[in-house]
Amino acid sequence: ILKNRNFSGSMLVKDFNNELGVILDADGNLTLSELIAGILGHTPEYEDMVIIGNFEMTVTEATLKGAKMVRVSTIQP
């Protein structure tokens, strides 16, 4: 269970998967920022939030290129 843990937006999804023992997305070569952008349909901005599986991801720092930092919390079913 994660509660407000911060990750770099440039972290690869496969590294996130390995660290947490989950499969967030089949394309592990995406960054968290790219994954969030794909769901949102635009470059992530400050306070944008998405739910992916059992995770709530909120952009806590952003640049013109995307999410710099992402806060992740586990959602209880």
Salt bridges, closest charged atoms under 4 A:
GLU19 OE2 - ARG5 NH2 2.17
ASP48 OD2 - HIS42 NE2 3.96
